[in-house]
Amino acid sequence: MKVLAIDKVSPDATPERVRELFMKEVHQTIKMYLADVVREIYFREDRSGTVMMLEVPSMEEARKIVDTLPMVRDGLLEYDLIPLGPFMPLALLVSDDEQAA
């Protein structure tokens, strides 16, 4: 299952505290990437923040995984998790006869 993870920075997050945890956060994210859980990761261009594409068996697993990140554990970040699936309107372009072929 693909899950889009979009971070939200806590109002209590100070630049100093973020700097303290940044390398731990990067280290944990690299481990998640190498475990094939984080498939893509981006910095946002509209504001400070991160967006990740996760590949996980369930939404519960996605939540458990992002909750292991140091900045999440410390209350500096939280993540909105959005489940993604196939773009179903494409099915309207294919008739039942064509699907069988």
CNS distance restraints for C-alpha pairs under 8 A (distance, minus, plus):
assign (resid   1 and name CA) (resid  54 and name CA) 7.98 0.50 0.50
assign (resid   1 and name CA) (resid  55 and name CA) 5.53 0.50 0.50
assign (resid   1 and name CA) (resid  56 and name CA) 5.28 0.50 0.50
assign (resid   1 and name CA) (resid  57 and name CA) 5.59 0.50 0.50
assign (resid   1 and name CA) (resid  58 and name CA) 6.49 0.50 0.50
assign (resid   1 and name CA) (resid  83 and name CA) 7.42 0.50 0.50
assign (resid   1 and name CA) (resid  84 and name CA) 7.25 0.50 0.50
assign (resid   1 and name CA) (resid  85 and name CA) 7.48 0.50 0.50
assign (resid   2 and name CA) (resid  53 and name CA) 6.76 0.50 0.50
assign (resid   2 and name CA) (resid  54 and name CA) 5.61 0.50 0.50
assign (resid   2 and name CA) (resid  55 and name CA) 4.77 0.50 0.50
assign (resid   2 and name CA) (resid  56 and name CA) 6.46 0.50 0.50
assign (resid   2 and name CA) (resid  83 and name CA) 6.15 0.50 0.50
assign (resid   2 and name CA) (resid  84 and name CA) 5.38 0.50 0.50
assign (resid   2 and name CA) (resid  85 and name CA) 6.95 0.50 0.50
assign (resid   3 and name CA) (resid  53 and name CA) 5.82 0.50 0.50
assign (resid   3 and name CA) (resid  54 and name CA) 5.04 0.50 0.50
assign (resid   3 and name CA) (resid  55 and name CA) 6.45 0.50 0.50
assign (resid   3 and name CA) (resid  56 and name CA) 7.35 0.50 0.50
assign (resid   3 and name CA) (resid  59 and name CA) 7.55 0.50 0.50
assign (resid   3 and name CA) (resid  62 and name CA) 7.28 0.50 0.50
assign (resid   3 and name CA) (resid  81 and name CA) 6.30 0.50 0.50
assign (resid   3 and name CA) (resid  82 and name CA) 5.41 0.50 0.50
assign (resid   3 and name CA) (resid  83 and name CA) 4.51 0.50 0.50
assign (resid   3 and name CA) (resid  84 and name CA) 5.67 0.50 0.50
assign (resid   4 and name CA) (resid  51 and name CA) 7.19 0.50 0.50
assign (resid   4 and name CA) (resid  52 and name CA) 5.95 0.50 0.50
assign (resid   4 and name CA) (resid  53 and name CA) 4.79 0.50 0.50
assign (resid   4 and name CA) (resid  54 and name CA) 6.30 0.50 0.50
assign (resid   4 and name CA) (resid  80 and name CA) 8.00 0.50 0.50
assign (resid   4 and name CA) (resid  81 and name CA) 5.71 0.50 0.50
assign (resid   4 and name CA) (resid  82 and name CA) 5.01 0.50 0.50
assign (resid   4 and name CA) (resid  83 and name CA) 6.43 0.50 0.50
assign (resid   4 and name CA) (resid  84 and name CA) 7.09 0.50 0.50
assign (resid   5 and name CA) (resid  51 and name CA) 5.65 0.50 0.50
assign (resid   5 and name CA) (resid  52 and name CA) 5.06 0.50 0.50
assign (resid   5 and name CA) (resid  53 and name CA) 6.23 0.50 0.50
assign (resid   5 and name CA) (resid  54 and name CA) 7.15 0.50 0.50
assign (resid   5 and name CA) (resid  79 and name CA) 5.88 0.50 0.50
assign (resid   5 and name CA) (resid  80 and name CA) 5.68 0.50 0.50
assign (resid   5 and name CA) (resid  81 and name CA) 4.69 0.50 0.50
assign (resid   5 and name CA) (resid  82 and name CA) 6.48 0.50 0.50
assign (resid   6 and name CA) (resid  49 and name CA) 7.94 0.50 0.50
assign (resid   6 and name CA) (resid  50 and name CA) 6.31 0.50 0.50
assign (resid   6 and name CA) (resid  51 and name CA) 4.66 0.50 0.50
assign (resid   6 and name CA) (resid  52 and name CA) 6.63 0.50 0.50
assign (resid   6 and name CA) (resid  79 and name CA) 5.31 0.50 0.50
assign (resid   6 and name CA) (resid  80 and name CA) 5.20 0.50 0.50
assign (resid   6 and name CA) (resid  81 and name CA) 6.62 0.50 0.50
assign (resid   7 and name CA) (resid  49 and name CA) 6.18 0.50 0.50
assign (resid   7 and name CA) (resid  50 and name CA) 5.75 0.50 0.50
assign (resid   7 and name CA) (resid  51 and name CA) 6.46 0.50 0.50
assign (resid   7 and name CA) (resid  77 and name CA) 6.34 0.50 0.50
assign (resid   7 and name CA) (resid  78 and name CA) 5.64 0.50 0.50
assign (resid   7 and name CA) (resid  79 and name CA) 4.30 0.50 0.50
assign (resid   7 and name CA) (resid  80 and name CA) 6.30 0.50 0.50
assign (resid   8 and name CA) (resid  49 and name CA) 7.28 0.50 0.50
assign (resid   8 and name CA) (resid  77 and name CA) 5.55 0.50 0.50
assign (resid   8 and name CA) (resid  78 and name CA) 5.31 0.50 0.50
assign (resid   8 and name CA) (resid  79 and name CA) 5.88 0.50 0.50
assign (resid   8 and name CA) (resid  80 and name CA) 7.41 0.50 0.50
assign (resid   9 and name CA) (resid  13 and name CA) 6.77 0.50 0.50
assign (resid   9 and name CA) (resid  49 and name CA) 7.46 0.50 0.50
assign (resid   9 and name CA) (resid  76 and name CA) 6.02 0.50 0.50
assign (resid   9 and name CA) (resid  77 and name CA) 4.65 0.50 0.50
assign (resid   9 and name CA) (resid  78 and name CA) 6.71 0.50 0.50
assign (resid  10 and name CA) (resid  75 and name CA) 6.97 0.50 0.50
assign (resid  10 and name CA) (resid  76 and name CA) 5.08 0.50 0.50
assign (resid  10 and name CA) (resid  77 and name CA) 5.51 0.50 0.50
assign (resid  10 and name CA) (resid  78 and name CA) 7.39 0.50 0.50
assign (resid  11 and name CA) (resid  76 and name CA) 7.98 0.50 0.50
assign (resid  12 and name CA) (resid  76 and name CA) 6.79 0.50 0.50
assign (resid  13 and name CA) (resid  17 and name CA) 6.62 0.50 0.50
assign (resid  13 and name CA) (resid  18 and name CA) 6.71 0.50 0.50
assign (resid  13 and name CA) (resid  75 and name CA) 7.84 0.50 0.50
assign (resid  13 and name CA) (resid  76 and name CA) 4.94 0.50 0.50
assign (resid  13 and name CA) (resid  77 and name CA) 7.82 0.50 0.50
assign (resid  14 and name CA) (resid  18 and name CA) 6.24 0.50 0.50
assign (resid  15 and name CA) (resid  19 and name CA) 6.11 0.50 0.50
assign (resid  16 and name CA) (resid  20 and name CA) 6.32 0.50 0.50
assign (resid  17 and name CA) (resid  21 and name CA) 6.50 0.50 0.50
assign (resid  18 and name CA) (resid  22 and name CA) 5.77 0.50 0.50
assign (resid  18 and name CA) (resid  71 and name CA) 7.43 0.50 0.50
assign (resid  18 and name CA) (resid  76 and name CA) 7.40 0.50 0.50
assign (resid  19 and name CA) (resid  23 and name CA) 7.79 0.50 0.50
assign (resid  21 and name CA) (resid  25 and name CA) 6.12 0.50 0.50
assign (resid  21 and name CA) (resid  70 and name CA) 6.64 0.50 0.50
assign (resid  21 and name CA) (resid  71 and name CA) 6.49 0.50 0.50
assign (resid  22 and name CA) (resid  26 and name CA) 6.22 0.50 0.50
assign (resid  22 and name CA) (resid  71 and name CA) 7.86 0.50 0.50
assign (resid  23 and name CA) (resid  27 and name CA) 6.04 0.50 0.50
assign (resid  24 and name CA) (resid  28 and name CA) 6.18 0.50 0.50
assign (resid  24 and name CA) (resid  70 and name CA) 6.53 0.50 0.50
assign (resid  25 and name CA) (resid  29 and name CA) 6.11 0.50 0.50
assign (resid  25 and name CA) (resid  69 and name CA) 6.04 0.50 0.50
assign (resid  25 and name CA) (resid  70 and name CA) 5.58 0.50 0.50
assign (resid  25 and name CA) (resid  71 and name CA) 6.63 0.50 0.50
assign (resid  26 and name CA) (resid  30 and name CA) 6.11 0.50 0.50
assign (resid  27 and name CA) (resid  31 and name CA) 6.39 0.50 0.50
assign (resid  28 and name CA) (resid  32 and name CA) 6.31 0.50 0.50
assign (resid  28 and name CA) (resid  69 and name CA) 6.46 0.50 0.50
assign (resid  28 and name CA) (resid  70 and name CA) 7.85 0.50 0.50
assign (resid  29 and name CA) (resid  33 and name CA) 6.16 0.50 0.50
assign (resid  29 and name CA) (resid  38 and name CA) 7.51 0.50 0.50
assign (resid  29 and name CA) (resid  69 and name CA) 7.58 0.50 0.50
assign (resid  30 and name CA) (resid  34 and name CA) 6.13 0.50 0.50
assign (resid  31 and name CA) (resid  35 and name CA) 6.14 0.50 0.50
assign (resid  32 and name CA) (resid  36 and name CA) 6.43 0.50 0.50
assign (resid  32 and name CA) (resid  37 and name CA) 5.35 0.50 0.50
assign (resid  32 and name CA) (resid  38 and name CA) 5.54 0.50 0.50
assign (resid  33 and name CA) (resid  37 and name CA) 5.68 0.50 0.50
assign (resid  33 and name CA) (resid  38 and name CA) 4.51 0.50 0.50
assign (resid  33 and name CA) (resid  39 and name CA) 6.33 0.50 0.50
assign (resid  34 and name CA) (resid  38 and name CA) 7.88 0.50 0.50
assign (resid  36 and name CA) (resid  55 and name CA) 7.28 0.50 0.50
assign (resid  37 and name CA) (resid  54 and name CA) 5.42 0.50 0.50
assign (resid  37 and name CA) (resid  55 and name CA) 5.08 0.50 0.50
assign (resid  37 and name CA) (resid  56 and name CA) 6.37 0.50 0.50
assign (resid  38 and name CA) (resid  52 and name CA) 6.57 0.50 0.50
assign (resid  38 and name CA) (resid  53 and name CA) 5.90 0.50 0.50
assign (resid  38 and name CA) (resid  54 and name CA) 4.61 0.50 0.50
assign (resid  38 and name CA) (resid  55 and name CA) 6.45 0.50 0.50
assign (resid  39 and name CA) (resid  52 and name CA) 7.46 0.50 0.50
assign (resid  39 and name CA) (resid  53 and name CA) 5.52 0.50 0.50
assign (resid  39 and name CA) (resid  54 and name CA) 5.69 0.50 0.50
assign (resid  39 and name CA) (resid  55 and name CA) 6.59 0.50 0.50
assign (resid  40 and name CA) (resid  52 and name CA) 5.60 0.50 0.50
assign (resid  40 and name CA) (resid  53 and name CA) 5.04 0.50 0.50
assign (resid  40 and name CA) (resid  54 and name CA) 7.32 0.50 0.50
assign (resid  41 and name CA) (resid  50 and name CA) 7.08 0.50 0.50
assign (resid  41 and name CA) (resid  51 and name CA) 5.78 0.50 0.50
assign (resid  41 and name CA) (resid  52 and name CA) 4.36 0.50 0.50
assign (resid  41 and name CA) (resid  53 and name CA) 6.41 0.50 0.50
assign (resid  42 and name CA) (resid  50 and name CA) 5.67 0.50 0.50
assign (resid  42 and name CA) (resid  51 and name CA) 5.24 0.50 0.50
assign (resid  42 and name CA) (resid  52 and name CA) 6.37 0.50 0.50
assign (resid  43 and name CA) (resid  48 and name CA) 7.30 0.50 0.50
assign (resid  43 and name CA) (resid  49 and name CA) 5.74 0.50 0.50
assign (resid  43 and name CA) (resid  50 and name CA) 4.63 0.50 0.50
assign (resid  43 and name CA) (resid  51 and name CA) 6.37 0.50 0.50
assign (resid  44 and name CA) (resid  48 and name CA) 6.14 0.50 0.50
assign (resid  44 and name CA) (resid  49 and name CA) 5.38 0.50 0.50
assign (resid  44 and name CA) (resid  50 and name CA) 5.76 0.50 0.50
assign (resid  44 and name CA) (resid  51 and name CA) 6.84 0.50 0.50
assign (resid  54 and name CA) (resid  62 and name CA) 7.32 0.50 0.50
assign (resid  56 and name CA) (resid  61 and name CA) 6.42 0.50 0.50
assign (resid  56 and name CA) (resid  62 and name CA) 6.13 0.50 0.50
assign (resid  57 and name CA) (resid  61 and name CA) 6.58 0.50 0.50
assign (resid  57 and name CA) (resid  62 and name CA) 7.98 0.50 0.50
assign (resid  58 and name CA) (resid  62 and name CA) 6.40 0.50 0.50
assign (resid  59 and name CA) (resid  63 and name CA) 6.25 0.50 0.50
assign (resid  59 and name CA) (resid  81 and name CA) 7.80 0.50 0.50
assign (resid  59 and name CA) (resid  83 and name CA) 7.19 0.50 0.50
assign (resid  60 and name CA) (resid  64 and name CA) 6.29 0.50 0.50
assign (resid  61 and name CA) (resid  65 and name CA) 6.10 0.50 0.50
assign (resid  62 and name CA) (resid  66 and name CA) 6.32 0.50 0.50
assign (resid  62 and name CA) (resid  81 and name CA) 7.61 0.50 0.50
assign (resid  63 and name CA) (resid  67 and name CA) 6.02 0.50 0.50
assign (resid  63 and name CA) (resid  81 and name CA) 7.56 0.50 0.50
assign (resid  64 and name CA) (resid  68 and name CA) 6.65 0.50 0.50
assign (resid  65 and name CA) (resid  69 and name CA) 7.45 0.50 0.50
assign (resid  66 and name CA) (resid  72 and name CA) 7.24 0.50 0.50
assign (resid  66 and name CA) (resid  79 and name CA) 7.23 0.50 0.50
assign (resid  67 and name CA) (resid  72 and name CA) 5.74 0.50 0.50
assign (resid  67 and name CA) (resid  73 and name CA) 6.23 0.50 0.50
assign (resid  68 and name CA) (resid  72 and name CA) 7.03 0.50 0.50
assign (resid  68 and name CA) (resid  73 and name CA) 6.47 0.50 0.50
assign (resid  69 and name CA) (resid  73 and name CA) 6.19 0.50 0.50
assign (resid  70 and name CA) (resid  74 and name CA) 6.08 0.50 0.50
assign (resid  71 and name CA) (resid  75 and name CA) 6.15 0.50 0.50
assign (resid  71 and name CA) (resid  76 and name CA) 5.09 0.50 0.50
assign (resid  71 and name CA) (resid  77 and name CA) 5.55 0.50 0.50
assign (resid  72 and name CA) (resid  76 and name CA) 5.82 0.50 0.50
assign (resid  72 and name CA) (resid  77 and name CA) 4.74 0.50 0.50
assign (resid  72 and name CA) (resid  78 and name CA) 5.52 0.50 0.50
assign (resid  88 and name CA) (resid  92 and name CA) 7.88 0.50 0.50
assign (resid  89 and name CA) (resid  93 and name CA) 7.69 0.50 0.50
assign (resid  90 and name CA) (resid  94 and name CA) 7.27 0.50 0.50
assign (resid  91 and name CA) (resid  95 and name CA) 7.73 0.50 0.50
assign (resid  94 and name CA) (resid  98 and name CA) 6.12 0.50 0.50
assign (resid  94 and name CA) (resid  99 and name CA) 6.59 0.50 0.50
assign (resid  95 and name CA) (resid  99 and name CA) 6.40 0.50 0.50
assign (resid  96 and name CA) (resid 100 and name CA) 6.51 0.50 0.50
assign (resid  97 and name CA) (resid 101 and name CA) 6.80 0.50 0.50
